[in-house]
Amino acid sequence: MLKNHKLASAIADCGFYEFRRQLTYKCEWYGSTLVIADRFYPSSQICSHCG
C-alpha cells in the first residue's frame, strides 16, 4: 500500500480511522465483506498453509 505514493499521502492526510471508515462504507455500498484483523494479531507470524 505504501508503495503507491499518492495513496500513502492520502492515508497520511486523513488518518487511519477515516480510511477505515471510508473502506467500511464502500464495502457496504458494493456488498463486499471487510475483514478487520485485531491490531495485535500476529498475522505475519502464522503459516497461511498449516495454521
mmCIF file of the N, C-alpha and C atoms, coordinates in Angstrom:
data_MODEL
# 
_entry.id   MODEL 
# 
loop_
_atom_site.group_PDB 
_atom_site.id 
_atom_site.type_symbol 
_atom_site.label_atom_id 
_atom_site.label_alt_id 
_atom_site.label_comp_id 
_atom_site.label_asym_id 
_atom_site.label_entity_id 
_atom_site.label_seq_id 
_atom_site.pdbx_PDB_ins_code 
_atom_site.Cartn_x 
_atom_site.Cartn_y 
_atom_site.Cartn_z 
_atom_site.occupancy 
_atom_site.B_iso_or_equiv 
_atom_site.pdbx_formal_charge 
_atom_site.auth_seq_id 
_atom_site.auth_comp_id 
_atom_site.auth_asym_id 
_atom_site.auth_atom_id 
_atom_site.pdbx_PDB_model_num 
ATOM 1   N N  . MET A 1 1  ? 0.824   -1.179  0.000  1.00 0.00 ? 1  MET A N  1 
ATOM 2   C CA . MET A 1 1  ? 0.000   0.000   0.000  1.00 0.00 ? 1  MET A CA 1 
ATOM 3   C C  . MET A 1 1  ? 0.873   1.250   0.000  1.00 0.00 ? 1  MET A C  1 
ATOM 4   N N  . LEU A 1 2  ? 1.943   1.243   0.744  1.00 0.00 ? 2  LEU A N  1 
ATOM 5   C CA . LEU A 1 2  ? 2.756   2.443   0.842  1.00 0.00 ? 2  LEU A CA 1 
ATOM 6   C C  . LEU A 1 2  ? 3.689   2.626   -0.348 1.00 0.00 ? 2  LEU A C  1 
ATOM 7   N N  . LYS A 1 3  ? 3.718   1.665   -1.274 1.00 0.00 ? 3  LYS A N  1 
ATOM 8   C CA . LYS A 1 3  ? 4.496   1.854   -2.495 1.00 0.00 ? 3  LYS A CA 1 
ATOM 9   C C  . LYS A 1 3  ? 3.821   2.873   -3.407 1.00 0.00 ? 3  LYS A C  1 
ATOM 10  N N  . ASN A 1 4  ? 2.503   2.951   -3.318 1.00 0.00 ? 4  ASN A N  1 
ATOM 11  C CA . ASN A 1 4  ? 1.762   3.933   -4.097 1.00 0.00 ? 4  ASN A CA 1 
ATOM 12  C C  . ASN A 1 4  ? 1.817   5.264   -3.342 1.00 0.00 ? 4  ASN A C  1 
ATOM 13  N N  . HIS A 1 5  ? 2.629   6.188   -3.823 1.00 0.00 ? 5  HIS A N  1 
ATOM 14  C CA . HIS A 1 5  ? 2.887   7.432   -3.102 1.00 0.00 ? 5  HIS A CA 1 
ATOM 15  C C  . HIS A 1 5  ? 1.623   8.270   -2.922 1.00 0.00 ? 5  HIS A C  1 
ATOM 16  N N  . LYS A 1 6  ? 0.786   8.343   -3.938 1.00 0.00 ? 6  LYS A N  1 
ATOM 17  C CA . LYS A 1 6  ? -0.438  9.148   -3.821 1.00 0.00 ? 6  LYS A CA 1 
ATOM 18  C C  . LYS A 1 6  ? -1.385  8.561   -2.783 1.00 0.00 ? 6  LYS A C  1 
ATOM 19  N N  . LEU A 1 7  ? -1.519  7.236   -2.784 1.00 0.00 ? 7  LEU A N  1 
ATOM 20  C CA . LEU A 1 7  ? -2.375  6.587   -1.798 1.00 0.00 ? 7  LEU A CA 1 
ATOM 21  C C  . LEU A 1 7  ? -1.809  6.760   -0.395 1.00 0.00 ? 7  LEU A C  1 
ATOM 22  N N  . ALA A 1 8  ? -0.507  6.620   -0.256 1.00 0.00 ? 8  ALA A N  1 
ATOM 23  C CA . ALA A 1 8  ? 0.126   6.761   1.053  1.00 0.00 ? 8  ALA A CA 1 
ATOM 24  C C  . ALA A 1 8  ? -0.053  8.170   1.607  1.00 0.00 ? 8  ALA A C  1 
ATOM 25  N N  . SER A 1 9  ? 0.096   9.176   0.769  1.00 0.00 ? 9  SER A N  1 
ATOM 26  C CA . SER A 1 9  ? -0.071  10.548  1.255  1.00 0.00 ? 9  SER A CA 1 
ATOM 27  C C  . SER A 1 9  ? -1.529  10.840  1.570  1.00 0.00 ? 9  SER A C  1 
ATOM 28  N N  . ALA A 1 10 ? -2.449  10.249  0.826  1.00 0.00 ? 10 ALA A N  1 
ATOM 29  C CA . ALA A 1 10 ? -3.867  10.447  1.113  1.00 0.00 ? 10 ALA A CA 1 
ATOM 30  C C  . ALA A 1 10 ? -4.241  9.823   2.454  1.00 0.00 ? 10 ALA A C  1 
ATOM 31  N N  . ILE A 1 11 ? -3.696  8.646   2.739  1.00 0.00 ? 11 ILE A N  1 
ATOM 32  C CA . ILE A 1 11 ? -3.962  7.990   4.016  1.00 0.00 ? 11 ILE A CA 1 
ATOM 33  C C  . ILE A 1 11 ? -3.332  8.781   5.155  1.00 0.00 ? 11 ILE A C  1 
ATOM 34  N N  . ALA A 1 12 ? -2.148  9.292   4.946  1.00 0.00 ? 12 ALA A N  1 
ATOM 35  C CA . ALA A 1 12 ? -1.483  10.077  5.984  1.00 0.00 ? 12 ALA A CA 1 
ATOM 36  C C  . ALA A 1 12 ? -2.243  11.370  6.260  1.00 0.00 ? 12 ALA A C  1 
ATOM 37  N N  . ASP A 1 13 ? -2.851  11.947  5.237  1.00 0.00 ? 13 ASP A N  1 
ATOM 38  C CA . ASP A 1 13 ? -3.600  13.182  5.417  1.00 0.00 ? 13 ASP A CA 1 
ATOM 39  C C  . ASP A 1 13 ? -4.874  12.962  6.227  1.00 0.00 ? 13 ASP A C  1 
ATOM 40  N N  . CYS A 1 14 ? -5.597  11.909  5.944  1.00 0.00 ? 14 CYS A N  1 
ATOM 41  C CA . CYS A 1 14 ? -6.889  11.718  6.602  1.00 0.00 ? 14 CYS A CA 1 
ATOM 42  C C  . CYS A 1 14 ? -6.792  10.865  7.861  1.00 0.00 ? 14 CYS A C  1 
ATOM 43  N N  . GLY A 1 15 ? -5.747  10.113  8.021  1.00 0.00 ? 15 GLY A N  1 
ATOM 44  C CA . GLY A 1 15 ? -5.604  9.263   9.197  1.00 0.00 ? 15 GLY A CA 1 
ATOM 45  C C  . GLY A 1 15 ? -6.220  7.899   8.953  1.00 0.00 ? 15 GLY A C  1 
ATOM 46  N N  . PHE A 1 16 ? -5.775  6.929   9.739  1.00 0.00 ? 16 PHE A N  1 
ATOM 47  C CA . PHE A 1 16 ? -6.234  5.563   9.525  1.00 0.00 ? 16 PHE A CA 1 
ATOM 48  C C  . PHE A 1 16 ? -7.684  5.358   9.934  1.00 0.00 ? 16 PHE A C  1 
ATOM 49  N N  . TYR A 1 17 ? -8.182  6.104   10.912 1.00 0.00 ? 17 TYR A N  1 
ATOM 50  C CA . TYR A 1 17 ? -9.580  5.934   11.305 1.00 0.00 ? 17 TYR A CA 1 
ATOM 51  C C  . TYR A 1 17 ? -10.502 6.324   10.165 1.00 0.00 ? 17 TYR A C  1 
ATOM 52  N N  . GLU A 1 18 ? -10.228 7.444   9.545  1.00 0.00 ? 18 GLU A N  1 
ATOM 53  C CA . GLU A 1 18 ? -11.060 7.898   8.428  1.00 0.00 ? 18 GLU A CA 1 
ATOM 54  C C  . GLU A 1 18 ? -10.942 6.941   7.249  1.00 0.00 ? 18 GLU A C  1 
ATOM 55  N N  . PHE A 1 19 ? -9.747  6.430   7.000  1.00 0.00 ? 19 PHE A N  1 
ATOM 56  C CA . PHE A 1 19 ? -9.551  5.457   5.931  1.00 0.00 ? 19 PHE A CA 1 
ATOM 57  C C  . PHE A 1 19 ? -10.375 4.198   6.196  1.00 0.00 ? 19 PHE A C  1 
ATOM 58  N N  . ARG A 1 20 ? -10.353 3.721   7.438  1.00 0.00 ? 20 ARG A N  1 
ATOM 59  C CA . ARG A 1 20 ? -11.132 2.534   7.795  1.00 0.00 ? 20 ARG A CA 1 
ATOM 60  C C  . ARG A 1 20 ? -12.626 2.806   7.670  1.00 0.00 ? 20 ARG A C  1 
ATOM 61  N N  . ARG A 1 21 ? -13.069 3.983   8.077  1.00 0.00 ? 21 ARG A N  1 
ATOM 62  C CA . ARG A 1 21 ? -14.479 4.343   7.981  1.00 0.00 ? 21 ARG A CA 1 
ATOM 63  C C  . ARG A 1 21 ? -14.937 4.368   6.527  1.00 0.00 ? 21 ARG A C  1 
ATOM 64  N N  . GLN A 1 22 ? -14.127 4.979   5.665  1.00 0.00 ? 22 GLN A N  1 
ATOM 65  C CA . GLN A 1 22 ? -14.459 5.038   4.244  1.00 0.00 ? 22 GLN A CA 1 
ATOM 66  C C  . GLN A 1 22 ? -14.449 3.650   3.613  1.00 0.00 ? 22 GLN A C  1 
ATOM 67  N N  . LEU A 1 23 ? -13.488 2.831   3.996  1.00 0.00 ? 23 LEU A N  1 
ATOM 68  C CA . LEU A 1 23 ? -13.405 1.474   3.466  1.00 0.00 ? 23 LEU A CA 1 
ATOM 69  C C  . LEU A 1 23 ? -14.622 0.650   3.887  1.00 0.00 ? 23 LEU A C  1 
ATOM 70  N N  . THR A 1 24 ? -15.050 0.800   5.125  1.00 0.00 ? 24 THR A N  1 
ATOM 71  C CA . THR A 1 24 ? -16.246 0.118   5.608  1.00 0.00 ? 24 THR A CA 1 
ATOM 72  C C  . THR A 1 24 ? -17.471 0.570   4.830  1.00 0.00 ? 24 THR A C  1 
ATOM 73  N N  . TYR A 1 25 ? -17.591 1.864   4.610  1.00 0.00 ? 25 TYR A N  1 
ATOM 74  C CA . TYR A 1 25 ? -18.713 2.421   3.859  1.00 0.00 ? 25 TYR A CA 1 
ATOM 75  C C  . TYR A 1 25 ? -18.746 1.889   2.429  1.00 0.00 ? 25 TYR A C  1 
ATOM 76  N N  . LYS A 1 26 ? -17.598 1.881   1.770  1.00 0.00 ? 26 LYS A N  1 
ATOM 77  C CA . LYS A 1 26 ? -17.536 1.409   0.387  1.00 0.00 ? 26 LYS A CA 1 
ATOM 78  C C  . LYS A 1 26 ? -17.835 -0.084  0.287  1.00 0.00 ? 26 LYS A C  1 
ATOM 79  N N  . CYS A 1 27 ? -17.384 -0.859  1.264  1.00 0.00 ? 27 CYS A N  1 
ATOM 80  C CA . CYS A 1 27 ? -17.686 -2.293  1.248  1.00 0.00 ? 27 CYS A CA 1 
ATOM 81  C C  . CYS A 1 27 ? -19.182 -2.537  1.415  1.00 0.00 ? 27 CYS A C  1 
ATOM 82  N N  . GLU A 1 28 ? -19.826 -1.774  2.283  1.00 0.00 ? 28 GLU A N  1 
ATOM 83  C CA . GLU A 1 28 ? -21.274 -1.887  2.429  1.00 0.00 ? 28 GLU A CA 1 
ATOM 84  C C  . GLU A 1 28 ? -21.976 -1.453  1.149  1.00 0.00 ? 28 GLU A C  1 
ATOM 85  N N  . TRP A 1 29 ? -21.489 -0.415  0.516  1.00 0.00 ? 29 TRP A N  1 
ATOM 86  C CA . TRP A 1 29 ? -22.076 0.127   -0.709 1.00 0.00 ? 29 TRP A CA 1 
ATOM 87  C C  . TRP A 1 29 ? -22.041 -0.900  -1.839 1.00 0.00 ? 29 TRP A C  1 
ATOM 88  N N  . TYR A 1 30 ? -20.913 -1.595  -1.976 1.00 0.00 ? 30 TYR A N  1 
ATOM 89  C CA . TYR A 1 30 ? -20.743 -2.560  -3.057 1.00 0.00 ? 30 TYR A CA 1 
ATOM 90  C C  . TYR A 1 30 ? -21.079 -3.995  -2.653 1.00 0.00 ? 30 TYR A C  1 
ATOM 91  N N  . GLY A 1 31 ? -21.489 -4.218  -1.420 1.00 0.00 ? 31 GLY A N  1 
ATOM 92  C CA . GLY A 1 31 ? -21.855 -5.551  -0.965 1.00 0.00 ? 31 GLY A CA 1 
ATOM 93  C C  . GLY A 1 31 ? -20.665 -6.466  -0.731 1.00 0.00 ? 31 GLY A C  1 
ATOM 94  N N  . SER A 1 32 ? -19.516 -5.885  -0.453 1.00 0.00 ? 32 SER A N  1 
ATOM 95  C CA . SER A 1 32 ? -18.306 -6.666  -0.195 1.00 0.00 ? 32 SER A CA 1 
ATOM 96  C C  . SER A 1 32 ? -18.162 -6.941  1.300  1.00 0.00 ? 32 SER A C  1 
ATOM 97  N N  . THR A 1 33 ? -17.301 -7.877  1.615  1.00 0.00 ? 33 THR A N  1 
ATOM 98  C CA . THR A 1 33 ? -17.025 -8.211  3.007  1.00 0.00 ? 33 THR A CA 1 
ATOM 99  C C  . THR A 1 33 ? -15.672 -7.641  3.403  1.00 0.00 ? 33 THR A C  1 
ATOM 100 N N  . LEU A 1 34 ? -15.651 -6.927  4.505  1.00 0.00 ? 34 LEU A N  1 
ATOM 101 C CA . LEU A 1 34 ? -14.413 -6.357  5.026  1.00 0.00 ? 34 LEU A CA 1 
ATOM 102 C C  . LEU A 1 34 ? -14.030 -7.113  6.288  1.00 0.00 ? 34 LEU A C  1 
ATOM 103 N N  . VAL A 1 35 ? -12.838 -7.659  6.304  1.00 0.00 ? 35 VAL A N  1 
ATOM 104 C CA . VAL A 1 35 ? -12.342 -8.378  7.476  1.00 0.00 ? 35 VAL A CA 1 
ATOM 105 C C  . VAL A 1 35 ? -11.263 -7.519  8.114  1.00 0.00 ? 35 VAL A C  1 
ATOM 106 N N  . ILE A 1 36 ? -11.495 -7.129  9.352  1.00 0.00 ? 36 ILE A N  1 
ATOM 107 C CA . ILE A 1 36 ? -10.547 -6.282  10.069 1.00 0.00 ? 36 ILE A CA 1 
ATOM 108 C C  . ILE A 1 36 ? -9.876  -7.126  11.144 1.00 0.00 ? 36 ILE A C  1 
ATOM 109 N N  . ALA A 1 37 ? -8.590  -7.292  11.013 1.00 0.00 ? 37 ALA A N  1 
ATOM 110 C CA . ALA A 1 37 ? -7.824  -8.071  11.992 1.00 0.00 ? 37 ALA A CA 1 
ATOM 111 C C  . ALA A 1 37 ? -7.525  -7.205  13.209 1.00 0.00 ? 37 ALA A C  1 
ATOM 112 N N  . ASP A 1 38 ? -7.423  -7.854  14.350 1.00 0.00 ? 38 ASP A N  1 
ATOM 113 C CA . ASP A 1 38 ? -7.057  -7.163  15.572 1.00 0.00 ? 38 ASP A CA 1 
ATOM 114 C C  . ASP A 1 38 ? -5.682  -6.521  15.407 1.00 0.00 ? 38 ASP A C  1 
ATOM 115 N N  . ARG A 1 39 ? -5.488  -5.432  16.061 1.00 0.00 ? 39 ARG A N  1 
ATOM 116 C CA . ARG A 1 39 ? -4.246  -4.678  15.942 1.00 0.00 ? 39 ARG A CA 1 
ATOM 117 C C  . ARG A 1 39 ? -3.016  -5.500  16.319 1.00 0.00 ? 39 ARG A C  1 
ATOM 118 N N  . PHE A 1 40 ? -3.161  -6.372  17.285 1.00 0.00 ? 40 PHE A N  1 
ATOM 119 C CA . PHE A 1 40 ? -2.027  -7.158  17.759 1.00 0.00 ? 40 PHE A CA 1 
ATOM 120 C C  . PHE A 1 40 ? -2.070  -8.603  17.272 1.00 0.00 ? 40 PHE A C  1 
ATOM 121 N N  . TYR A 1 41 ? -2.892  -8.909  16.281 1.00 0.00 ? 41 TYR A N  1 
ATOM 122 C CA . TYR A 1 41 ? -2.966  -10.265 15.736 1.00 0.00 ? 41 TYR A CA 1 
ATOM 123 C C  . TYR A 1 41 ? -1.704  -10.551 14.936 1.00 0.00 ? 41 TYR A C  1 
ATOM 124 N N  . PRO A 1 42 ? -0.989  -11.632 15.255 1.00 0.00 ? 42 PRO A N  1 
ATOM 125 C CA . PRO A 1 42 ? 0.297   -11.905 14.587 1.00 0.00 ? 42 PRO A CA 1 
ATOM 126 C C  . PRO A 1 42 ? 0.125   -12.552 13.212 1.00 0.00 ? 42 PRO A C  1 
ATOM 127 N N  . SER A 1 43 ? -0.528  -11.862 12.302 1.00 0.00 ? 43 SER A N  1 
ATOM 128 C CA . SER A 1 43 ? -0.849  -12.456 11.002 1.00 0.00 ? 43 SER A CA 1 
ATOM 129 C C  . SER A 1 43 ? 0.386   -12.748 10.162 1.00 0.00 ? 43 SER A C  1 
ATOM 130 N N  . SER A 1 44 ? 1.436   -11.999 10.336 1.00 0.00 ? 44 SER A N  1 
ATOM 131 C CA . SER A 1 44 ? 2.638   -12.242 9.543  1.00 0.00 ? 44 SER A CA 1 
ATOM 132 C C  . SER A 1 44 ? 3.511   -13.336 10.157 1.00 0.00 ? 44 SER A C  1 
ATOM 133 N N  . GLN A 1 45 ? 3.133   -13.828 11.330 1.00 0.00 ? 45 GLN A N  1 
ATOM 134 C CA . GLN A 1 45 ? 3.938   -14.832 12.010 1.00 0.00 ? 45 GLN A CA 1 
ATOM 135 C C  . GLN A 1 45 ? 3.315   -16.220 11.964 1.00 0.00 ? 45 GLN A C  1 
ATOM 136 N N  . ILE A 1 46 ? 2.123   -16.337 11.373 1.00 0.00 ? 46 ILE A N  1 
ATOM 137 C CA . ILE A 1 46 ? 1.432   -17.616 11.305 1.00 0.00 ? 46 ILE A CA 1 
ATOM 138 C C  . ILE A 1 46 ? 1.477   -18.125 9.873  1.00 0.00 ? 46 ILE A C  1 
ATOM 139 N N  . CYS A 1 47 ? 1.778   -19.396 9.710  1.00 0.00 ? 47 CYS A N  1 
ATOM 140 C CA . CYS A 1 47 ? 1.831   -20.011 8.386  1.00 0.00 ? 47 CYS A CA 1 
ATOM 141 C C  . CYS A 1 47 ? 0.427   -20.029 7.785  1.00 0.00 ? 47 CYS A C  1 
ATOM 142 N N  . SER A 1 48 ? 0.271   -19.533 6.576  1.00 0.00 ? 48 SER A N  1 
ATOM 143 C CA . SER A 1 48 ? -1.040  -19.495 5.937  1.00 0.00 ? 48 SER A CA 1 
ATOM 144 C C  . SER A 1 48 ? -1.498  -20.878 5.492  1.00 0.00 ? 48 SER A C  1 
ATOM 145 N N  . HIS A 1 49 ? -0.586  -21.828 5.397  1.00 0.00 ? 49 HIS A N  1 
ATOM 146 C CA . HIS A 1 49 ? -0.941  -23.171 4.940  1.00 0.00 ? 49 HIS A CA 1 
ATOM 147 C C  . HIS A 1 49 ? -1.311  -24.102 6.099  1.00 0.00 ? 49 HIS A C  1 
ATOM 148 N N  . CYS A 1 50 ? -0.501  -24.137 7.118  1.00 0.00 ? 50 CYS A N  1 
ATOM 149 C CA . CYS A 1 50 ? -0.737  -25.111 8.197  1.00 0.00 ? 50 CYS A CA 1 
ATOM 150 C C  . CYS A 1 50 ? -1.317  -24.488 9.459  1.00 0.00 ? 50 CYS A C  1 
ATOM 151 N N  . GLY A 1 51 ? -1.418  -23.162 9.513  1.00 0.00 ? 51 GLY A N  1 
ATOM 152 C CA . GLY A 1 51 ? -2.022  -22.522 10.665 1.00 0.00 ? 51 GLY A CA 1 
ATOM 153 C C  . GLY A 1 51 ? -1.037  -22.228 11.712 1.00 0.00 ? 51 GLY A C  1 
# 
